[in-house]
Amino acid sequence: MITIKTESELDLIRKSAEILRECFHGIAGMIRPGMTTGELDRFAEEFIRSGEAVPAFKGYMGYPASLCASVNEQVVHGIPGPRELEEGDIVGIDMGVLREGFYADATRTYPVGEVSEEARRLLDVTWEALELGIDKVRAGNHLSDISHVIQAHAESHGYSVVRALVGHGIGRRMHEEPQIPNFGPPGQGPVLKVGMVLAIEPMINTGSHEVLTLKDNWTFVTVDGGLSCHFEDTVAVTDDGPEIMTR
């Protein structure tokens, strides 16, 4: 069942989203060659807890860290640790915050130093796909209008969208209905209504859309070793259009 949030519930999600925004601001300033993904994770946990909130990912279904750090061919759910970021990498940082019973969730993919033209183009196109998807978060549109515009934009640039992983509703639980694929025809699925809150998250690959899971049972990677990029925002449907809570 898709839940409709009250204004007071939206305010609570906004509080979680504010902590998330500030944490990303701190992490953006730390991304550089030689930084370990574990150091980023420690910063995120300390920052989130200092805001009287909880890192939503830590312990979720047994996940061992406060953020996901997915490098290059890693699509999502990369476990942070001793790996050092290298010049030319791209790293997707996915984080969630739980405060006062409500969640916010977002992802940013960062270039590490100077990156290739291929990597820069992938970052740009994935961000544009997110923006186009968010623009469809309007009362009266169908859910698949979001999916379709993301797929169309990615494929128009020669990329593929991951199909095994999807966006989701969010609120009292981190993953609520509806699931939001990043592909499909327009005009299908539930009609969007004011008060819905959605985590829109295109995951776009330079090669095949297919992914596989590493032996850690968390990290998804591209099957062909191609680069993957992931951006995500928590977005509410309002009378005035989409409210991007995590910006």
N, C-alpha and C positions, 0 to 999 in steps of 0.2 A: 504494500500500500504506500502511495506517495503522500507524505505528510505536508500539510500547509502550515507554515510557521506564523505565529502571532507576532506583532510588532515587538513585544517584550522578548520573545525568543530570538528574533532577528538581532536585537541589541546585544544579546549574549553571544551570538555567533560573531558579531562585529568585534567584541572584546577579544575573543580568541584570535580573530583575524589580525587585529592590531599587533598583538604579540608576535605573530608570525611575520608580519611585514617588517617589524623592527629587527627580528632575528635574521631575516634575509639581508637586511641592510648591513648588519655586522659581518655576515658570511661573505658577502660580495667583496668586502674590503680585505678579506683574508685569502682569497683565491690567488695563488701564485705558484710557480714551480717550486718544488721542495716541500710544500705544505702536505701533510698527510690527511687522508680522509678521516682518520681517527681523531685528529686535532679539531677538525670541523665539527665532528660529532660531540666532542666534549664541550666545545663552546656552545653548541645549540642546547644541550641539556641544561647547562648552568644558566644560560640566558632565559630559557623558557621557565625553569623553576623559580628564577628570581622574580618573575612576573606573576607568582602565585598560580601557576598553571602547571600542566603535566605534559611531557612529550608524548603525544598520542600513539606514536609507533612503538615505543619501548614496551616490550612484553606482549604486543598485539599478536595473537596467534603464535606466540613464541619468538617474535622478532627480537634480536638482541641489542638493538641500538636505537638512538633517538632520531636519527635521520637515515635516509637512503642516499648513497653516493654512487652514481652509476657513470662509469667512465667509458667514453668512446663507443665500443660495440655493445656495452651493457645498456639494456633498454630501461629497466627499472629494478628496484629492490637490491641494488648493490650494497653489501654490508661494509660499513666503514672499518678501517683498521690501519695497519702500518704502510699501506700503499702511498707512495709519494706521487703527487701530481707532477706531470712533466710538461715542458713547453710544447704547445701544439695540441694538448689534450682538450676535450670538452668534457665537462662533468655536470651531470644532472643531480641537483640537490632537492630531494622530496621530503617535506616535513609536515607534521600535523600537530595541532595544539588542542588540548582539552582544558577548558576553564569553565567553572560553574555549570558543568553538565552538558556543554555544547562544544562541538568540534569545528575547526577550520583546517583546510588542507590546501597546499600549494606546492608547485615545483618551479624551479628556475634552472636552466642549463647555462653554464658559464664557460667562456673560452679561457684557457689557461695560457697567459702570455699571447704571443702571436700564433694564430691558427691558420690553417690552409684556407684557400678560397672555397674549397668544397665544404669545409666545416662551417665557415662563416655563412655561406649560402643556405646550408641546412638550418642553422640557427634562425636566420631571417625568415625563411619560409615557414618553419614551425611556429614561430611567434605570430606571423601573419595568419596562419590557420587558426590559432587560438583566438585572435582578435575577431576573425570572421565568425567563428563558432559562438563567441560571446554575444556578438551582435544579433544573433538569432534567439537569444534568451529573452523573449518578449511574449507577453500574454497573448494567447490566440495562435501562436505558432505551434507546430508539432515538434515533438522531441527529435525526430529524425531530420528535421531541417538543420539542426546543429551538426549532426553526423555527416550529412551530405556535403555541406559547404566545406568542412574540414577535409574530407576525402577528395573533393573536386580540386581544391587548391593544391594539396600535396601532389596529386597525380598530374596536375597540369605542369608541374615543375620536374616531373620525372621521378618522383619519390613514391614510396608506398607507406600506407598507414598500418600499424600493428592491429591485428584483428583479435588476438587472443586476450587482450587486456582492454578494459573500458573505463570510462568515467562513471560517476555515480552521484546519487543524492547524498546529502550530508545534513547533520543536525544533532540530535541526541545520540546518534550512532555515527561512526566515521563512514561506514558504507551503508547507505539506505537505498531504497528504490527511488528512482528508476536507474537501471543500468544505461549508460550512454556510450554506445559504440562510436568510433570515429569513422564510420563508413556506412553506406546504405543510401537508398533513395529518399527523396524529400517527402513530406506530407504524410508520414506514418507515425504510429505510436501515440502516446498520450498528448493531449493538448496542454500547453504550458499555462499555468495559472499564477496569479499574484500570490506570493508567499512561498513558492517552491524555492529551494536552495540546491544548487547543482555544482558539482566539481567537474569542470570541463577540462579534459587533459589529452590533447593530441600527442601521440607517440609516433614519430615519423622516421623512417629508415631510408638510407640512400639506396639500398638494394632490395632484397626480398622482404615481404611483410612478415615472413615466418620467423618465429623465435623458439629458443629452447632454454631449459633451465639447467644451471650448473649444479654440481654435486652438493653445494650448500643448501639446495632446495629453496633458495630465495631468488638468486640473481638470474634475471632473464637476459639473454644475449641474442644478437642477430645470428641467424644460421650461417650466413655467408661472411661474417666478420665485418660487415659494413657499419658505418657510423649510424648512431641513433640519437635522436633529440626528443626531449620531453619538456613541455611547459604545462602548467596547471594553475587555475584560479578557482576560488570559491565564489559563486555568483548567485545573487538573488533575483528573482523575477519581481519587479515592482510596477506600479502604475506608470512610472516614467521610463520604463525600459530596464536593461540590466544594471544591477549594482554590483560592481566588482569589489567584493569585500576584502580581498587579500592584496589590494593595491593602495 
